[in-house]
Amino acid sequence: MKFLLLGNRGQVGWELKRVLSSLGVVVALPRQGNEGPCGELTLSTAIGAAVRQVAPDVIVNAAAYTDVDRAESEPEKASAINATAPGVLAAEAKSFGALVVHYSTDYVFDGSGDRPWQEDDSAGPLNVYGRTKLEGERAIQESGCRHLIFRTSWVYAARRKNFIRTMLRLAAERESLQVIDDQYGAPTGAELIADATALAIRQCLTQERDEGLYHLAASGEATWFTYAQHIIRAARDAGWPVRVADDAIQPVSSDAFQTAAKRPHNSRVDTTRLESTFGLHLPDWRIGVDRALNEIFACELPQKDA
């Protein structure tokens, strides 16, 4: 089994490289390269050539334009990476029967209501990022290739820049914080996404009927405020340098922060289809967050003398 992995240095891609290696040979494309195939997603010809050269059984696209606010001023670049490139991958995969695995987002929805979004609900993205990710989904579906598309949300890992890292830094620097408390979702670890992906791929390689679109996120729900509280309390308990007091973390509405891109208020996603199809149990979001925090603390907190 040969896997072609794009975006291997990102949060999800890093974990995918680990878990897919237990299923077969993983060819991880560098974003740019002077020799051999490369994964520069703004260059459709380069992507197509790379797929043909590697000739994989499974193409896993964990690369994306994810700067939600910057996408508002760079719509062409966001579209090239999030929409055009997935379409090229899908067309190449269709030509020789490869399976395409692709990651999308809860931002394809408008964030209205308070029930978890289901896969068949009507999309209505509020920003360029969400629109281009939706276009990428549709390009893959319309190509007729074999595919697995996973919509996930609020992704984090112990490594790279993310909300956990930002809160740990701000909690150590500031005596008070304001955090949004009217956007709801489920913080979802890159490790969970990668492990679920590997299980789904393994099943779909023998049961093509299980291919399609799925929501993949941890169970439970949080706001950015309750998520921040959880992180900072754990940090304080672990001995992380925390300046901000518990009662100095203030919940605020989205209107308190002016951003280029509008965010959905309701990012809850219903994972029933994924869990029932693949026999998975998706744990509460706190379990994965605690695991990531413990990894950070173990690596970065000064060790006490024995």
GUKOLZA-544225 format. One record per residue: x, y, z of N, C-alpha, C, O in turn; chain; residue number from 1; residue in one letter. Coordinates in steps of 0.2 Angstrom, whole numbers, plus 2048, in hexadecimal, padded with zeros to 3 digits. Example, Ala and Ser with C-alpha at 12.3 -4.5 7.8 and 13.67 -1.06 7.14 Angstrom:
GUKOLZA-544225
> 842;7E4;827;83E;7EA;827;842;7F0;827;847;7EF;82A;A;1;A
> 840;7F5;823;844;7FB;824;840;800;827;843;806;828;A;2;S
end
This chain:
GUKOLZA-544225
> 804;7FA;800;800;800;800;804;806;800;809;807;804;A;1;M
> 803;80B;7FC;807;811;7FB;803;817;7FC;7FD;818;7F9;A;2;K
> 805;81B;801;801;822;802;805;828;800;80B;828;801;A;3;F
> 801;82C;7FD;804;833;7FB;801;838;800;7FB;839;800;A;4;L
> 806;83B;804;803;83F;80A;805;846;808;80B;848;807;A;5;L
> 801;84B;808;802;852;807;801;856;80E;7FC;854;811;A;6;L
> 805;85A;810;804;85E;816;807;85A;81C;804;85B;821;A;7;G
> 80C;857;81B;80F;852;820;812;856;826;813;853;82B;A;8;N
> 813;85D;825;816;861;82B;810;864;82F;812;868;834;A;9;R
> 80A;864;82D;805;867;831;803;863;837;806;85D;838;A;10;G
> 7FE;865;83B;7FC;862;841;7F9;85B;83F;7FC;856;842;A;11;Q
> 7F5;85A;83A;7F2;854;839;7F7;850;834;7F7;84A;835;A;12;V
> 7FA;853;830;7FF;850;82C;804;84C;82F;806;847;82E;A;13;G
> 807;84F;835;80C;84C;839;80A;846;83C;80D;841;83C;A;14;W
> 804;846;83E;801;840;841;7FF;83B;83C;800;835;83D;A;15;E
> 7FD;83D;836;7FB;838;831;802;834;82F;801;82E;82D;A;16;L
> 807;838;82E;80D;835;82C;80F;82F;831;812;82A;82F;A;17;K
> 80E;830;837;80F;82B;83C;80A;825;83B;80D;81F;83B;A;18;R
> 804;826;83B;7FF;820;83B;7FF;81D;835;7FE;817;834;A;19;V
> 7FF;820;82F;7FF;81D;828;805;818;827;804;814;823;A;20;L
> 80A;81A;82A;810;815;829;80F;80E;82C;813;80A;82A;A;21;S
> 80A;80D;830;808;806;832;804;803;82D;803;7FD;82E;A;22;S
> 801;806;828;7FD;803;823;801;802;81C;7FF;7FE;818;A;23;L
> 806;806;81B;80A;805;815;810;80A;814;812;80E;819;A;24;G
> 812;80B;80E;817;810;80D;814;817;80C;810;818;808;A;25;V
> 817;81C;810;815;823;80F;81A;827;80C;820;828;80E;A;26;V
> 818;82A;806;81C;82F;802;819;836;804;814;838;802;A;27;V
> 81D;83A;808;81B;840;80B;81E;845;806;824;846;806;A;28;A
> 81A;849;802;81C;84E;7FE;81F;854;801;81B;857;805;A;29;L
> 825;857;800;827;85D;802;823;862;7FE;821;861;7F9;A;30;P
> 822;868;802;81E;86D;7FE;821;870;7F8;81E;871;7F3;A;31;R
> 828;870;7F9;82C;872;7F3;832;86E;7F2;834;86B;7F8;A;32;Q
> 835;86D;7EC;83B;869;7EC;83E;86A;7E5;83A;86B;7E0;A;33;G
> 844;86A;7E5;848;86A;7DF;848;864;7DB;849;863;7D5;A;34;N
> 848;85E;7DF;848;858;7DC;842;853;7DE;840;854;7E4;A;35;E
> 83F;850;7D9;83A;84B;7DB;833;84F;7DB;833;855;7DB;A;36;G
> 82E;84B;7DD;827;84F;7DD;827;853;7E3;82A;852;7E8;A;37;P
> 822;858;7E3;821;85D;7E8;81A;85E;7E9;816;85D;7E4;A;38;C
> 818;861;7EF;811;862;7F0;80F;869;7F1;80B;86B;7F5;A;39;G
> 811;86D;7EC;80F;874;7EC;808;875;7E9;807;874;7E3;A;40;E
> 803;876;7EE;7FC;876;7EC;7FA;87B;7E8;7F4;87B;7E5;A;41;L
> 7FE;881;7E7;7FC;886;7E3;7FE;885;7DB;7FC;888;7D7;A;42;T
> 801;87F;7DA;804;87D;7D3;800;877;7D1;803;871;7D3;A;43;L
> 7FB;877;7CE;7F7;871;7CC;7FB;86C;7C8;7FA;866;7C9;A;44;S
> 7FF;86F;7C3;803;86A;7BF;808;866;7C3;809;860;7C2;A;45;T
> 80B;86A;7C8;810;866;7CD;80C;861;7D1;80F;85B;7D2;A;46;A
> 806;862;7D3;802;85D;7D7;801;857;7D3;802;851;7D5;A;47;I
> 7FE;858;7CD;7FC;853;7C8;802;84F;7C7;802;848;7C7;A;48;G
> 808;852;7C5;80E;84E;7C4;810;84A;7CA;813;844;7C9;A;49;A
> 810;84D;7D0;812;849;7D6;80E;843;7D7;810;83D;7D8;A;50;A
> 807;843;7D6;803;83E;7D7;805;838;7D2;805;832;7D3;A;51;V
> 806;83A;7CB;807;835;7C6;80E;832;7C7;80F;82C;7C6;A;52;R
> 813;836;7CA;819;833;7CB;819;82E;7D1;81C;828;7D1;A;53;Q
> 815;82F;7D6;815;82B;7DC;811;825;7DB;812;820;7DD;A;54;V
> 80B;826;7D7;806;821;7D6;804;81E;7DC;805;818;7DD;A;55;A
> 801;821;7E1;7FF;81E;7E8;7F8;81B;7E7;7F4;81B;7E3;A;56;P
> 7F7;816;7EC;7F1;813;7ED;7EC;818;7F1;7E6;818;7EF;A;57;D
> 7EF;81C;7F5;7EA;821;7F9;7EE;828;7F9;7F4;828;7FA;A;58;V
> 7EA;82D;7F7;7ED;834;7F8;7EA;837;7FE;7E3;837;7FE;A;59;I
> 7EE;839;803;7EB;83C;809;7ED;844;809;7F3;845;809;A;60;V
> 7E8;848;808;7E9;84F;808;7E8;853;80E;7E2;854;810;A;61;N
> 7ED;854;812;7ED;857;819;7EF;85E;818;7F0;862;81D;A;62;A
> 7F1;861;812;7F3;867;811;7ED;86C;80F;7E8;86A;80C;A;63;A
> 7ED;872;812;7E8;877;811;7EA;87E;812;7EF;87F;816;A;64;A
> 7E7;883;810;7E8;88A;811;7E3;88B;817;7DD;88B;817;A;65;Y
> 7E6;88C;81D;7E2;88C;823;7E2;893;827;7DF;893;82C;A;66;T
> 7E5;898;824;7E5;89E;827;7DE;8A2;826;7DD;8A5;820;A;67;D
> 7D9;8A1;82A;7D2;8A3;829;7D2;8AA;827;7CE;8AC;822;A;68;V
> 7D5;8AE;82B;7D5;8B6;82A;7D8;8B8;824;7D6;8BC;820;A;69;D
> 7DE;8B5;823;7E2;8B7;81D;7DF;8B5;816;7E0;8B8;811;A;70;R
> 7DB;8B0;817;7D8;8AD;811;7D3;8B3;80E;7D2;8B3;808;A;71;A
> 7D1;8B7;812;7CC;8BC;810;7D0;8C1;80B;7CC;8C4;806;A;72;E
> 7D6;8C2;80B;7DA;8C6;807;7DE;8C2;802;7E1;8C5;7FE;A;73;S
> 7DE;8BC;802;7E2;8B7;7FE;7DD;8B2;7FB;7DF;8AC;7FB;A;74;E
> 7D7;8B4;7F8;7D2;8AF;7F6;7D5;8AA;7F1;7D3;8A4;7F0;A;75;P
> 7D9;8AD;7EC;7DC;8A9;7E7;7E0;8A3;7E9;7E0;89E;7E7;A;76;E
> 7E5;8A5;7EE;7E9;8A0;7F0;7E6;89B;7F4;7E7;895;7F4;A;77;K
> 7E1;89D;7F9;7DD;898;7FD;7D9;894;7F8;7D9;88E;7F9;A;78;A
> 7D6;896;7F3;7D3;892;7EE;7D7;88D;7EA;7D5;887;7E9;A;79;S
> 7DD;88F;7E8;7E2;88B;7E5;7E4;885;7E9;7E4;87F;7E7;A;80;A
> 7E5;886;7F0;7E7;881;7F4;7E1;87D;7F7;7E1;877;7F7;A;81;I
> 7DB;880;7F9;7D6;87C;7FC;7D1;87A;7F7;7CD;875;7F9;A;82;N
> 7D0;87C;7F1;7CB;87A;7EC;7CE;877;7E6;7CD;871;7E4;A;83;A
> 7D3;87B;7E2;7D5;878;7DC;7DA;872;7DD;7D9;86D;7D9;A;84;T
> 7DE;872;7E2;7E3;86D;7E3;7DF;866;7E5;7E1;861;7E2;A;85;A
> 7DB;866;7E9;7D7;860;7EA;7D4;85D;7E4;7D3;857;7E3;A;86;P
> 7D1;862;7E0;7CE;860;7DA;7D3;85C;7D5;7D2;857;7D2;A;87;G
> 7D9;85F;7D5;7DF;85C;7D1;7E0;855;7D4;7E1;850;7D0;A;88;V
> 7E1;854;7DA;7E3;84E;7DD;7DD;849;7DC;7DF;843;7DA;A;89;L
> 7D7;84B;7DC;7D1;847;7DB;7D1;844;7D4;7D0;83E;7D2;A;90;A
> 7D3;849;7CF;7D3;847;7C8;7D8;842;7C7;7D7;83D;7C3;A;91;A
> 7DE;843;7C9;7E4;83E;7C9;7E2;837;7CC;7E3;832;7C9;A;92;E
> 7DF;837;7D2;7DD;831;7D5;7D8;82D;7D1;7D8;827;7D1;A;93;A
> 7D3;831;7CE;7CE;82E;7CA;7D1;82A;7C4;7CF;824;7C3;A;94;K
> 7D6;82C;7C2;7D9;829;7BC;7DC;822;7BD;7DD;81E;7B9;A;95;S
> 7DE;821;7C3;7E1;81A;7C5;7DE;817;7CB;7E1;813;7CE;A;96;F
> 7D9;81A;7CD;7D5;816;7D2;7D7;817;7DA;7D6;813;7DE;A;97;G
> 7DB;81C;7DB;7DE;81D;7E2;7D8;820;7E6;7D4;823;7E4;A;98;A
> 7D9;81F;7ED;7D4;822;7F1;7D7;829;7F4;7DD;82A;7F5;A;99;L
> 7D3;82E;7F4;7D5;835;7F6;7D2;836;7FD;7CC;835;7FE;A;100;V
> 7D6;838;802;7D4;83A;809;7D5;841;809;7DB;843;808;A;101;V
> 7D0;845;80B;7D1;84C;80C;7CE;84F;812;7C9;84C;815;A;102;H
> 7D0;854;814;7CD;857;81B;7CA;85E;819;7CD;862;816;A;103;Y
> 7C4;85F;81C;7C0;865;81B;7BF;868;822;7C2;866;827;A;104;S
> 7BA;86C;823;7B9;870;829;7B1;871;82A;7AD;871;826;A;105;T
> 7B0;872;830;7A9;874;833;7A7;87B;830;7A2;87D;830;A;106;D
> 7AC;87F;82D;7AB;886;82B;7A8;886;824;7A6;88B;821;A;107;Y
> 7A6;880;821;7A2;87F;81B;79A;881;81D;796;882;819;A;108;V
> 799;881;824;792;883;826;792;88A;828;797;88D;82A;A;109;F
> 78C;88D;829;78B;894;82B;78B;895;832;78A;89B;835;A;110;D
> 78B;88F;836;78B;890;83E;785;892;841;785;894;847;A;111;G
> 77F;891;83E;779;893;841;776;88D;845;779;888;844;A;112;S
> 771;88F;849;76E;889;84D;773;887;853;778;88A;854;A;113;G
> 771;882;856;775;87F;85B;775;877;85B;778;874;860;A;114;D
> 773;874;856;773;86D;856;77A;86B;852;77C;86F;84D;A;115;R
> 77D;865;853;783;864;84F;781;863;847;77C;860;846;A;116;P
> 785;865;843;784;865;83C;785;85D;83A;78A;85A;83C;A;117;W
> 781;85B;835;781;855;832;784;855;82B;784;85B;828;A;118;Q
> 787;850;828;78A;850;822;786;853;81C;788;856;818;A;119;E
> 77F;851;81C;77B;853;817;778;85A;818;774;85C;814;A;120;D
> 779;85E;81D;777;864;81E;779;869;819;77F;868;816;A;121;D
> 775;86E;817;777;873;812;77D;877;815;77D;879;81A;A;122;S
> 782;878;810;788;87C;812;786;883;811;782;885;80D;A;123;A
> 78A;888;814;789;88F;813;78F;892;816;78E;896;81B;A;124;G
> 795;892;814;79B;895;817;79B;89C;818;798;8A0;813;A;125;P
> 79E;89F;81D;79D;8A6;81F;7A4;8A9;81C;7A4;8B0;81C;A;126;L
> 7A9;8A6;81A;7AF;8A9;819;7B3;8A5;813;7B0;8A0;811;A;127;N
> 7B8;8A8;810;7BC;8A6;80B;7BE;89F;80C;7BE;89A;808;A;128;V
> 7C1;89E;812;7C4;897;814;7BF;892;813;7C0;88D;810;A;129;Y
> 7B9;893;816;7B3;88E;816;7B1;88D;80F;7B0;887;80D;A;130;G
> 7B1;892;80B;7AE;891;804;7B3;88D;800;7B1;889;7FC;A;131;R
> 7BA;88F;801;7BE;88B;7FD;7BF;884;7FF;7C0;87F;7FB;A;132;T
> 7BE;882;806;7BE;87B;808;7B8;878;805;7B9;872;803;A;133;K
> 7B2;87B;805;7AC;878;802;7AD;876;7FB;7AB;871;7F8;A;134;L
> 7B0;87B;7F7;7B2;87A;7F0;7B7;874;7EF;7B6;870;7EA;A;135;E
> 7BB;873;7F4;7C0;86D;7F3;7BC;867;7F4;7BD;862;7F1;A;136;G
> 7B8;867;7F9;7B3;861;7FA;7B0;85F;7F4;7B0;859;7F2;A;137;E
> 7AC;864;7F1;7A8;863;7EB;7AC;860;7E5;7AA;85C;7E1;A;138;R
> 7B2;863;7E4;7B7;861;7DF;7B8;85A;7DF;7B9;856;7DA;A;139;A
> 7BA;857;7E5;7BB;850;7E6;7B5;84C;7E5;7B6;847;7E1;A;140;I
> 7AF;84E;7E8;7A9;84A;7E7;7A7;84A;7DF;7A5;844;7DD;A;141;Q
> 7A8;84F;7DC;7A6;850;7D5;7AB;84C;7D0;7A9;84B;7CA;A;142;E
> 7B1;84B;7D2;7B6;847;7CE;7B4;840;7CD;7B6;83D;7C8;A;143;S
> 7B0;83D;7D2;7AE;836;7D1;7B3;832;7D4;7B3;82B;7D3;A;144;G
> 7B9;834;7D7;7BE;830;7DA;7BC;82D;7E0;7B7;82F;7E3;A;145;C
> 7BF;828;7E2;7BE;825;7E9;7C0;82A;7EE;7C6;82D;7ED;A;146;R
> 7BC;82B;7F3;7BF;830;7F8;7BC;82F;7FF;7B7;82C;800;A;147;H
> 7C0;832;804;7BD;833;80B;7BF;83A;80C;7C4;83D;80C;A;148;L
> 7B9;83E;80E;7BA;845;810;7B8;846;817;7B3;844;819;A;149;I
> 7BC;848;81B;7BB;849;823;7BB;851;824;7BF;855;823;A;150;F
> 7B5;853;827;7B4;85A;829;7B6;859;831;7B3;856;834;A;151;R
> 7BA;85E;833;7BC;85E;83A;7BC;865;83C;7BA;869;838;A;152;T
> 7BE;866;842;7BE;86D;845;7C2;86E;84B;7C4;869;84E;A;153;S
> 7C4;874;84C;7C8;876;852;7CE;871;853;7CF;86F;859;A;154;W
> 7D2;870;84E;7D8;86C;84E;7DE;86E;852;7DF;874;852;A;155;V
> 7E1;86A;856;7E6;86C;85A;7EB;866;85A;7E9;860;858;A;156;Y
> 7F1;867;85D;7F6;862;85E;7FB;865;863;7FB;86B;865;A;157;A
> 7FF;860;866;805;863;86A;80A;867;867;80D;86B;86A;A;158;A
> 80A;866;860;80F;86A;85D;80C;86F;858;806;86F;857;A;159;R
> 810;874;856;80E;879;851;809;87E;855;807;87D;85A;A;160;R
> 808;884;851;803;889;854;7FC;887;854;7FA;884;84F;A;161;K
> 7F9;888;859;7F2;887;85A;7EF;88A;860;7F3;88E;864;A;162;N
> 7E9;889;862;7E5;88C;867;7E8;88A;86E;7E9;88F;872;A;163;F
> 7EA;884;86F;7ED;882;875;7F4;886;876;7F5;889;87C;A;164;I
> 7F8;886;871;7FE;88A;872;7FD;891;873;801;894;877;A;165;R
> 7F8;894;870;7F7;89B;871;7F5;89D;878;7F7;8A1;87B;A;166;T
> 7F0;898;87B;7EE;899;881;7F3;898;887;7F4;89C;88B;A;167;M
> 7F8;894;886;7FD;893;88A;802;899;88A;804;89B;890;A;168;L
> 803;89B;884;807;8A1;884;804;8A7;887;807;8AB;88B;A;169;R
> 7FE;8A9;886;7FA;8AF;888;7F9;8AE;890;7FA;8B3;893;A;170;L
> 7F8;8A8;892;7F7;8A7;89A;7FD;8A8;89D;7FD;8AB;8A3;A;171;A
> 803;8A7;89A;809;8A9;89E;80B;8B0;89D;80F;8B2;8A1;A;172;A
> 808;8B4;898;80A;8BB;897;806;8C0;89A;808;8C5;89C;A;173;E
> 7FF;8BE;89B;7FA;8C3;89D;7F7;8C1;8A3;7F7;8BC;8A5;A;174;R
> 7F4;8C7;8A6;7F1;8C6;8AD;7E9;8C5;8AB;7E5;8C3;8B0;A;175;E
> 7E7;8C7;8A5;7E0;8C6;8A4;7DF;8C4;89D;7E3;8C6;898;A;176;S
> 7DA;8C0;89B;7D8;8BE;894;7D1;8BF;892;7CD;8BE;897;A;177;L
> 7CF;8C0;88C;7C9;8C0;88A;7C8;8BA;884;7CC;8BA;880;A;178;Q
> 7C3;8B6;885;7C3;8B0;880;7BC;8B0;87E;7B7;8B0;882;A;179;V
> 7BB;8AE;878;7B4;8AE;875;7B0;8A8;878;7B3;8A2;878;A;180;I
> 7AA;8AA;879;7A6;8A5;87D;79F;8A3;879;79A;8A1;87C;A;181;D
> 79F;8A5;873;798;8A4;86F;79A;8A0;868;795;8A1;864;A;182;D
> 79F;89D;868;7A1;898;862;7A2;891;865;7A5;891;86A;A;183;Q
> 79E;88C;863;79E;886;866;7A1;881;861;79F;881;85B;A;184;Y
> 7A5;87C;863;7A8;877;85F;7AB;872;864;7AA;872;86A;A;185;G
> 7AF;86D;861;7B2;868;865;7BA;868;863;7BB;866;85D;A;186;A
> 7BE;86A;867;7C5;86A;866;7C7;863;864;7C5;85E;868;A;187;P
> 7CB;862;85E;7CC;85B;85C;7D3;85A;85A;7D6;85E;857;A;188;T
> 7D6;855;85D;7DD;854;85D;7DF;851;856;7DC;84D;853;A;189;G
> 7E5;853;854;7E8;851;84D;7E9;849;84E;7E8;845;849;A;190;A
> 7EB;847;854;7EC;840;855;7E6;83C;854;7E6;836;851;A;191;E
> 7E0;83E;857;7DA;83B;856;7D8;83B;84E;7D5;835;84C;A;192;L
> 7D9;840;84B;7D7;840;844;7DB;83B;840;7D8;838;83C;A;193;I
> 7E1;83B;841;7E6;836;83D;7E4;82F;83F;7E4;82B;83A;A;194;A
> 7E3;82E;845;7E1;827;847;7DA;825;844;7DA;81F;841;A;195;D
> 7D5;829;844;7CF;827;841;7D0;827;839;7CC;822;836;A;196;A
> 7D4;82B;836;7D5;82B;82F;7D8;824;82D;7D5;821;828;A;197;T
> 7DD;822;831;7E0;81B;82F;7DB;815;830;7DB;811;82B;A;198;A
> 7D7;815;835;7D2;810;835;7CD;810;830;7CB;80B;82D;A;199;L
> 7CB;816;82E;7C6;817;828;7C9;815;822;7C5;812;81E;A;200;A
> 7CF;817;820;7D2;815;81A;7D3;80D;81A;7D1;80A;815;A;201;I
> 7D5;80A;81F;7D5;803;81F;7CF;7FF;81D;7CF;7FB;81A;A;202;R
> 7C9;802;820;7C3;7FF;81F;7C1;800;818;7BE;7FC;814;A;203;Q
> 7C2;806;815;7BF;808;80F;7C3;805;809;7C1;804;803;A;204;C
> 7C9;803;80A;7CD;7FF;805;7CA;7F8;803;7CB;7F6;7FE;A;205;L
> 7C6;7F6;808;7C3;7EF;807;7BB;7F0;806;7B8;7EC;804;A;206;T
> 7B8;7F6;808;7B1;7F7;808;7B0;7FE;805;7AF;803;809;A;207;Q
> 7B0;7FF;7FF;7AF;805;7FB;7A9;809;7FD;7A8;80F;7FC;A;208;E
> 7A4;805;7FF;79D;808;800;79E;80D;806;799;811;807;A;209;R
> 7A3;80C;80A;7A4;810;810;7A7;817;80F;7A8;81B;813;A;210;D
> 7A9;818;808;7AD;81E;807;7A8;824;807;7A2;823;806;A;211;E
> 7AA;82A;807;7A5;830;807;7A7;835;80C;7AD;836;80D;A;212;G
> 7A2;839;80E;7A3;83F;812;7A1;83E;819;79C;83B;81B;A;213;L
> 7A6;840;81E;7A5;83E;825;7A7;844;829;7AB;848;827;A;214;Y
> 7A4;845;82F;7A6;84A;834;7AA;847;839;7A8;841;83C;A;215;H
> 7B0;84A;83B;7B5;847;83F;7B7;84C;844;7BA;850;843;A;216;L
> 7B4;84B;84A;7B6;850;850;7B6;84C;856;7B2;847;857;A;217;A
> 7B9;84E;85B;7B8;84C;862;7B1;84D;865;7AD;851;862;A;218;A
> 7AF;849;86A;7A8;84A;86C;7A8;84F;871;7AD;852;874;A;219;S
> 7A2;851;873;7A1;857;878;7A1;85D;874;7A2;85E;86E;A;220;G
> 7A1;863;878;7A1;869;875;7A4;86E;87A;7A4;86D;880;A;221;E
> 7A7;873;877;7AA;879;87B;7A9;87F;877;7A8;87F;871;A;222;A
> 7AA;885;87B;7AB;88B;878;7B3;88D;878;7B6;889;87C;A;223;T
> 7B5;892;875;7BC;893;875;7BE;895;87D;7C3;894;87F;A;224;W
> 7B9;898;880;7BA;89A;887;7BB;894;88C;7BF;894;88F;A;225;F
> 7B6;88F;88B;7B7;889;88F;7BD;885;88E;7C0;882;892;A;226;T
> 7BE;885;887;7C5;882;885;7CB;885;888;7CF;882;88B;A;227;Y
> 7CB;88C;888;7D0;88F;88B;7D1;88E;893;7D6;88D;895;A;228;A
> 7CB;88E;896;7CB;88D;89D;7CE;886;89F;7D2;885;8A3;A;229;Q
> 7CC;881;89B;7CF;87A;89C;7D7;87A;89B;7DA;877;89F;A;230;H
> 7D9;87D;896;7E0;87D;894;7E4;881;89A;7E9;87E;89C;A;231;I
> 7E2;887;89C;7E5;88A;8A1;7E5;887;8A8;7EA;888;8AC;A;232;I
> 7DF;884;8AA;7DF;881;8B0;7E4;87B;8B0;7E7;879;8B5;A;233;R
> 7E4;877;8AB;7E9;871;8AA;7F0;874;8AB;7F4;871;8AE;A;234;A
> 7F1;87A;8A7;7F8;87C;8A8;7FA;87E;8AF;800;87D;8B1;A;235;A
> 7F6;882;8B2;7F7;884;8B9;7F9;87E;8BD;7FD;87E;8C1;A;236;R
> 7F4;878;8BD;7F5;872;8C1;7FC;86F;8BF;7FF;86C;8C3;A;237;D
> 7FE;870;8B9;805;86C;8B7;80B;870;8B9;810;86E;8B8;A;238;A
> 80A;877;8BB;810;87B;8BD;812;87F;8B7;817;882;8B7;A;239;G
> 80E;880;8B2;80F;884;8AC;80F;88C;8AF;80B;88D;8B3;A;240;W
> 814;890;8AD;814;897;8AF;80D;89B;8AD;80D;89D;8A7;A;241;P
> 808;89B;8B1;802;89E;8B0;801;8A4;8B4;802;8A4;8BA;A;242;V
> 800;8AA;8B1;7FF;8B0;8B4;7F8;8B2;8B5;7F6;8B5;8BA;A;243;R
> 7F4;8B0;8B0;7ED;8B2;8B0;7E9;8AE;8B5;7EA;8A8;8B6;A;244;V
> 7E5;8B1;8B9;7E1;8AD;8BE;7DA;8AB;8BB;7D8;8AD;8B6;A;245;A
> 7D7;8A5;8BE;7D1;8A2;8BB;7CC;8A8;8BA;7C8;8A8;8B5;A;246;D
> 7CB;8AC;8BF;7C6;8B1;8BF;7C7;8B7;8BA;7C3;8BC;8BA;A;247;D
> 7CD;8B7;8B7;7CF;8BC;8B3;7CF;8BA;8AB;7D1;8BE;8A7;A;248;A
> 7CC;8B4;8AA;7CA;8B2;8A3;7C3;8B4;8A2;7BF;8B1;8A5;A;249;I
> 7C2;8B8;89E;7BB;8BB;89C;7B8;8B9;896;7BB;8B9;891;A;250;Q
> 7B2;8B6;897;7AF;8B4;890;7AC;8BA;88D;7A9;8BE;890;A;251;P
> 7AD;8BA;886;7AA;8C0;882;7A7;8BD;87C;7A8;8B7;87A;A;252;V
> 7A3;8C1;879;7A0;8BF;872;7A5;8C0;86C;7AA;8C3;86D;A;253;S
> 7A3;8BD;867;7A7;8BE;861;7A8;8C5;85F;7AD;8C7;85C;A;254;S
> 7A3;8C9;860;7A3;8D0;85E;7A9;8D4;862;7AB;8D9;860;A;255;D
> 7AC;8D1;867;7B2;8D4;86B;7B8;8D4;867;7BD;8D8;868;A;256;A
> 7B8;8D0;862;7BE;8CF;85E;7BD;8D0;856;7B8;8CD;853;A;257;F
> 7C0;8D5;853;7BF;8D7;84C;7C4;8D3;848;7CA;8D3;849;A;258;Q
> 7C1;8CE;844;7C5;8CA;840;7C3;8CB;838;7BD;8CD;837;A;259;T
> 7C7;8CA;834;7C6;8CA;82D;7C1;8C5;82A;7BC;8C7;826;A;260;A
> 7C1;8BF;82D;7BC;8BA;82B;7B7;8B9;831;7B9;8B9;837;A;261;A
> 7B1;8B8;82F;7AB;8B6;834;7AC;8AF;835;7AD;8AB;831;A;262;K
> 7AB;8AD;83C;7AB;8A6;83E;7A4;8A4;840;7A0;8A8;842;A;263;R
> 7A3;89E;83F;79C;89B;840;79C;89A;848;7A0;899;84B;A;264;P
> 796;89B;84A;794;89B;852;793;893;854;795;891;859;A;265;H
> 791;88F;84F;78F;888;851;794;884;84C;792;883;846;A;266;N
> 799;881;84F;79E;87D;84C;79D;875;84E;7A1;871;84D;A;267;S
> 797;874;851;796;86D;853;795;869;84D;791;86B;848;A;268;R
> 798;863;84D;797;85E;847;794;857;84A;797;855;84F;A;269;V
> 790;854;847;78D;84E;849;792;848;846;792;848;83F;A;270;D
> 794;844;84A;799;83F;847;796;838;847;799;833;847;A;271;T
> 78F;838;848;78C;831;848;78D;82D;842;78F;827;843;A;272;T
> 78E;830;83C;78F;82C;836;796;829;836;797;823;835;A;273;R
> 79B;82D;838;7A2;82A;839;7A2;824;83E;7A5;81F;83C;A;274;L
> 79F;825;844;7A0;821;849;79C;81A;847;79F;815;849;A;275;E
> 797;81B;844;793;814;843;796;811;83D;796;80B;83D;A;276;S
> 798;814;838;79B;811;832;7A2;80D;834;7A3;808;831;A;277;T
> 7A6;810;838;7AD;80E;839;7AD;80B;840;7B3;809;842;A;278;F
> 7A8;80B;844;7A8;808;84A;7AD;80B;84F;7B1;808;853;A;279;G
> 7AD;812;84F;7B1;816;853;7AE;819;859;7A8;81A;859;A;280;L
> 7B1;81A;85E;7AF;81E;864;7B4;825;864;7BA;824;865;A;281;H
> 7B1;82A;863;7B5;831;863;7B4;833;86A;7AF;835;86D;A;282;L
> 7BA;834;86E;7BA;836;875;7B9;83D;876;7B9;841;871;A;283;P
> 7B7;83F;87C;7B6;846;87E;7BC;84A;87C;7C1;848;87D;A;284;D
> 7BB;850;87A;7C0;855;878;7C5;856;87E;7CB;857;87C;A;285;W
> 7C3;856;884;7C8;857;88A;7CD;852;88A;7D3;853;88C;A;286;R
> 7CC;84B;888;7D1;846;888;7D7;848;884;7DC;847;886;A;287;I
> 7D5;849;87E;7DA;84B;879;7DE;851;87B;7E4;852;87A;A;288;G
> 7DB;856;87D;7DE;85D;87F;7E3;85B;885;7E8;85E;885;A;289;V
> 7E1;857;88A;7E5;856;88F;7EB;852;88D;7F1;853;890;A;290;D
> 7EA;84D;888;7F0;84A;886;7F5;84E;882;7FB;84E;884;A;291;R
> 7F3;853;87E;7F7;858;87B;7FB;85C;880;801;85D;880;A;292;A
> 7F7;85E;885;7FA;863;88B;7FF;85F;88E;804;862;890;A;293;L
> 7FE;859;890;803;855;894;809;854;890;80F;854;893;A;294;N
> 808;853;889;80E;852;885;812;859;885;818;859;885;A;295;E
> 80F;85F;885;812;865;885;816;866;88B;81B;868;88C;A;296;I
> 812;865;891;815;866;897;81B;861;898;820;863;89B;A;297;F
> 81B;85B;896;820;856;897;826;858;893;82C;857;896;A;298;A
> 825;85C;88E;82B;85E;88A;82E;864;88B;834;866;88A;A;299;C
> 82A;869;88E;82C;870;88E;82C;873;895;82F;878;897;A;300;E
> 829;86F;89A;829;872;8A1;830;870;8A4;832;86A;8A3;A;301;L
> 833;874;8A8;83A;873;8AB;839;86D;8B0;834;86C;8B3;A;302;P
> 83D;868;8AF;83D;862;8B4;83F;864;8BB;845;867;8BC;A;303;Q
> 83B;862;8C0;83D;863;8C6;843;85E;8C9;843;858;8C6;A;304;K
> 847;860;8CD;84C;85C;8D0;849;856;8D4;844;857;8D7;A;305;D
> 84C;850;8D3;84A;84A;8D7;84B;84B;8DE;84A;847;8E2;A;306;A
end
